[in-house]
Amino acid sequence: MKKVLFATPLVFLLGACGAPSVETLMENPDQLEKVSVECMEKAAQGRDANTEACNNAAEAQRRLGENMMRHLLR
């Protein structure tokens, strides 16, 4: 438990330096939603949404959907 409490702030500090990873987004649905909304807004405004963060969010959504389908088919 102590390791988790120590690692959590570290993950957030490292995440602030660049685009969140696919794994980070899969573990944090609020952050996934935030990045996805930002990407949709960029696309709606005609701005480039082909960024690492947007690509990672799309991949995280794909993997989560795949995991849910796999779980439902068991």
N, C-alpha and C positions, 0 to 999 in steps of 0.2 A: 504494500500500500504506500509506503514511504517513497518507493521508486516512482510510482505513478504521480504522486504529488510533486516530486522533484522534476519529472520529465515534462509535465504539462506546461508549465511556464516556458520551458526551454523550447518546446515545439512551437509555441506561439511566437516567441522571439525569432526563431529561425524562419518561420513562415512569413513574418513581416518583411524579410529581406528579399523575397522573390515570390514567384507564383507558387500557390499551394500545390502540393503533390496530389496525385490521384488518391493515394491511400489516406492522406489527411482529409481530403474532401469526403471520402467515403465514411470516415469516422466521425465527421462533424457535419450533420445535415444542415445546420444553420449557415455555416460558411459555404456549403455547396449551393444553397439557395441564393445567398447573396451574390456569389460569383456568377451564377446562371442568370440572375436578373440583370446584373451589370452587362453581361455579354449580349443578352436580348436587347437591352437598351441601346448598346453600341450598334448592333445590326439594324435596329429600327431607325437610327439616326444616319445610317449610311456610312458609319465609321467601320474601320477594320476590326472584326471580331475574331480574326484568326491569330489569337495570341496563345501563349503557353497556358495561361490561366483558363481561358475559354476551352482550349483543347482538353486540358485536364478535367475540367468540369463535365464536358461531354463524355469523356471516357469513364469518369466516376459514375455518372448517371447510367451509362450503358452496362457497366459491371453490376451496379446495384439492381437494375432491372433483370439482368441475367441471373443473379443470385436469387431474387424473389421467384422467378419462374422455375428455377431448379428446385427451390424449396416447395413450391406449390405442387410440382409434379411428383414429389416423393410419396 
